[in-house]
């Protein structure tokens, strides 16, 4: 399955918010010969235009973000350890003991914390503060560490891609390399109408790239392709479960940043139902996407979204249903065909 192989390659690339260069360069190589034009704007967004069978009166935009969460070094201690801040929303509980790659040299390191047997009874009751974590790169002292690492360098999770269980994929950065992979597939195909695809930057730190891209493209309608939090886990009850991998694409009507266009929501779920594509919506409203920035640009944009339900979002080992990903591609195709038919 080409979509799956594309996702595997994309998730292994380094693309922390503000440092999406490697992902963007990969995408540019992949789109060459499959589009009519592309440009990289001042923020670093990759904006791609492809002509279809007809122009269409309304400008349609597909959007997915290139960036992922990670760590940024701010201090190198005299002992040679690296202190860091998080880039994007990361639960500190998942950090300790995780392997990372630091800087352009991709130095191997591991996230450390004071050993459990050295903590007090009171400390064991609390979540460690971010300042208590560090990265160990095996340096003998601060001088050796500074020869390889500088403040401002970033660290990405170092994790393998794995297919496992009943059709699941484990990798980092599934949010939102799934959206990028789907858009690459669409760009390889003949389109029913002209369309613009934007691979955005800095979504994880406040949907910053999408805001400028939407002002540049000035779409009438936008479809955001994303990964969203699944919580189908033990001890989660009822609506707290949000959504679940394996139950189809998630079509949201609202989240923490957007009330989605009702007409587009109804269209997406109708298309899914009529074409035997399983779908679900969020039972617990949380999070946000680039739709929030796109919707508010200029005179306003009608926005819809299709998301993959992802377990352990923003961790080194996110999990998604491979079949869900294929269904997202199918539904995105149907959406674009429906847009063309309305013209």
DAFEN-V773289 format. One record per backbone hydrogen bond with DSSP energy under -1.0 kcal/mol. CO is the residue of the C=O (numbers start at 1). NH is the residue of the N-H. If there is no record, write none. Layout:
BEGIN
[[CO NH] [CO NH]]
END
This chain:
BEGIN
[[1 5] [2 6] [3 7] [4 8] [5 9] [6 10] [7 11] [10 13] [15 68] [16 19] [20 24] [21 25] [22 26] [23 27] [24 28] [25 29] [26 30] [27 31] [28 32] [31 34] [37 49] [39 47] [45 41] [46 199] [47 39] [48 197] [49 36] [49 37] [50 195] [54 194] [59 220] [59 221] [60 196] [61 223] [62 198] [63 225] [64 200] [68 17] [70 87] [71 155] [72 85] [73 152] [75 83] [77 80] [78 142] [81 77] [82 135] [83 74] [83 75] [85 72] [87 70] [91 94] [92 95] [95 98] [98 111] [99 158] [100 109] [101 156] [102 107] [103 106] [107 102] [109 100] [110 136] [111 97] [112 134] [115 118] [116 119] [120 124] [122 125] [123 126] [129 132] [130 133] [134 112] [135 82] [136 110] [141 145] [142 146] [145 148] [145 149] [150 153] [153 73] [154 103] [155 71] [156 101] [162 170] [164 168] [165 167] [167 322] [168 164] [169 320] [170 162] [171 318] [173 177] [174 178] [176 180] [177 181] [178 182] [179 183] [180 184] [181 185] [182 186] [183 187] [184 188] [186 189] [191 53] [195 50] [196 62] [197 48] [198 64] [199 46] [200 66] [201 209] [202 208] [203 206] [203 207] [208 212] [209 213] [210 214] [211 215] [212 216] [213 217] [214 218] [220 302] [221 61] [222 304] [223 63] [224 306] [226 308] [228 310] [231 233] [233 236] [237 240] [238 241] [239 242] [241 231] [241 243] [242 283] [243 231] [244 247] [249 280] [250 307] [253 260] [258 255] [261 265] [262 266] [263 267] [264 268] [265 269] [266 270] [267 271] [268 272] [269 273] [270 274] [271 275] [272 277] [273 276] [280 251] [287 256] [289 292] [290 294] [291 295] [294 297] [295 301] [297 300] [302 222] [303 261] [304 224] [306 226] [307 250] [308 228] [310 230] [311 319] [318 171] [319 311] [320 169] [321 325] [322 326] [323 327] [324 328] [325 329] [326 330] [327 331] [328 332] [329 333] [330 334] [331 335] [332 336] [333 337] [334 338] [335 339] [336 340] [337 341] [338 342]]
END
